[in-house]
Amino acid sequence: MPSKSNQLVQRIQEIQKFLIARKEQHETYSVIALELGKLAGSLKTEKLTIQIYSRFPILAQTVHNLLGNSHKLPDLYQFKLANFPSQSQQVVPTAPAEIILQSVGTSKQQQTCYPLSTTQKVVIGRRPGCQIQIPDDYIKVSGHHAEIQPIAGNPSPGWQLCDLNSTNGTYINGQKLQGCQRLRSGDKITLAYASSNEKNLEFLFECQSNVTSEQEDSVYKQLIDCDVVCLVINSSQVMSTEEKQFLEKASKAQIAKLVIVADTSGINGQITQAVNSSFTEVKTWLQSQNSTLSLALVPLLLRPFYPNSQASALNSNSQPELEHFCECLETLAQGRENILIERVLTQLLSHLEKIERILETKELTIYKEIEKTEEELQSGIQSELKEKTRKAIKKATDEKDKFFRQVKIDLSQSKSDLLDNLRPSSIYHKIRVFIENLKPVVTNKGGNTYIQLYSESTTNAGGVTNAITHVCRSELFQWGTEEWRRICTSYAEGGLHQLIPRLYTTLNVIPSLHLPDSLRQPIENVDIEKSLKISVVDLSCETRYQATSLPSYLLKNLKSNLIAITGVVGFFATTATLAFQGIKDNSIRQGIAVLTIMLIPFVFVFMINDYTKDKALKLEDGGEKLKEELYSNAQSHAKSCVERIVQSFNMRLESEERRMREVIDTVNEQFNAYFVELEKGQVLVKSRLVEYKTRLNDLKKDKADIDKFKQI
């Protein structure tokens, strides 16, 4: 399986192919493709990059030489000297600037522009008095939701967006705003939602400046093209405003570590209080921005190692700070693959966002061209009527879809209730009640004895299957008839009978056009009887009954019972003999014999009673088995019938839906043909409009590809 680095390289190559194939569309694409090639190369080197900055070139060169002469760091890092950005390179935005409100969820975007003042604030919210008042329909937007404030001063005046403690938050480019944030040209602002949708509004901030956004990015491009930023300062001087601004920019870049190397030359190796205070100030500022960036201050005596000096490397024993600094860099490099991947990902996403902004600018331009072209078309036709017909088609389609969707839900619920065994009104419950009322009877057939189920509603025991089938079909016919009546008259706000007149009224926008006659065709009924004509396995509802005759039963059990009685009598006889051994009379023996003979009838009565109970139990067990078998068969039959009825309903509903869809399509074609007649002579304009829309679709596909590339 490829490593994460290889996978990322493959993705970069895919994006390069995408850009090269479209290099004629925008001059920036070739430049970005080259930059992506550098990103892929940085992954392949497997080395982190340290970029060294200083207002004093000699200090930067000294630190570069020292780190390059270490034993381990050159194998882990590549060192680069970078020019410190000067004040002349700062971007100074100039008026005019504006915020553009653009609608969401329509085929074309309607825009409203609000110019921004360099002195006045602009409040956005739903309350009266807001400079940009949002309609009350957008209930997630607060009364005073956000505020755009001008930023005065030099060298970088501009505008910032502040959230006014809104309930649902303010978002810039999908990121929730915390407090205030400076706006850049092209920033997208949404209220209450992270992304634009039909429930909210999207604002676009546009500001012209002396330097383009691409030039602004290039000023600090080096910062995001490295993993460690090292700023070398002179500790004998207070940290300048430019250096502080540089650290602020560096803290926002995707780097692993930010190091301030303070040259202690000329102050006896001690950091001045001013430098220490500036370092603390920067550290506190980073914490206030919730930054997790690692920040370090390294004091080093650099003068002996300035270029052209005799020394070539620092003595780590004399300066343990350098040794500690190198160890920290070595430790950081242990996770260099993840650091490289994270940095490259950040830069890759930045490039993708740049491409996305180019596409959005093009898309906005095309939208404007489409709007302009459509205005040309609308100037010669009844635009109001065309919009009305479009809405009529949409309303009819939505109403039709909603109706059939709701009917299917209601029908499914009714079917579930019908087959719910726990409901007294369900078909299963009614079948169970019918079967429970059946009685098992014993019959003789062909010399054999059988147990059969018998119903008083049938003429003979063999008609039970027909009887239960009749119960099922009778109940299901009634249910099906009632369901179809509800579909036609009740479900989804009046059923089919009410839907058709509503559609007719909705589509009758142009009286001169005759609606299709098929819309007024009567609704065909569903043949429920046909759905119930399912062949049923004709169960005999009988089982063999191994009946034992009374004589056989008595003979089988007499011996065992007599033995038991004889044993009991013998026991009493023996006991009596022992008790009356002194009596010579044979009357005791005779009495015992008589007692035995007298018990025999009781034995027969007992056995006959057992025989009756045993016979009844067998009959009951046989009957229960037959009932369960019959219930299972009837349940399966009922379910099949219900499925067929529902299937026939769905087929009829699909037919009706297809018919109505065809009617709507036909009406839509009539509308289109009507307007085509009005649009004669505008073929060239339409051709241009088609071309714009094709380009727009191509842009949307490109944007979709960029979205896929961003899902790394």
Protein Blocks (a to p, Z undefined) as FASTA:
>chain_A
ZZfklmmmmmmmmmmmmmmmmmmmpmklmmmmmmmmmmmmmmmnopacdddddfblklmm
mmmmmmmmpmklmmmpccdddddddfklpccdddddddddddehiabdcdddddddfkbc
cdddfbehiabacdfklmmbcfblbdcdddedjfbdcdddddehianopaeehiacehia
dddehiacdehiabdcfkbccdddddddfbdfklmmmmmmmmmmcfbdcddddfkbccdf
klmmmmmmmmmpccfbdcddddfehilopacfklmmmmmmmmmmmmmnopabdcdddddd
fklmgghiabfbdcfklmmmlmmmmmmmmmmmmmmmmmmmmmmmmmmmmmmmmmmmmmmm
mmmmmmmmmmmmmmmmmmmmcfklmmmmmmmmmmmmmmmmmmmmmmmmmmmmmmmmmmmm
kbmkbmklmmmmmmmmpccddddeehiacdddddfkbmbfklmmmmmmmmmmmmmmmmmm
mmmmmmmmmggghijmlmmmmmmmmmmmblmlccdfklmpccddddfklmmmccddddeh
iacdddddfklmmmmmmmmmmmmmmmmmmmmmmmmmmmmmmpmbfklmmmmmmmmmmmmm
mmmmmmmmmmmmmmmmmmmmmmmmmmmmmmmmmmmmmmmmmmmmmmmmmmmmmmmmmmmm
mmmmmmmmmmmmmmmmmmgoilmmmmmmmmmmmmmmmmmmmmmmmmmmmmZZ
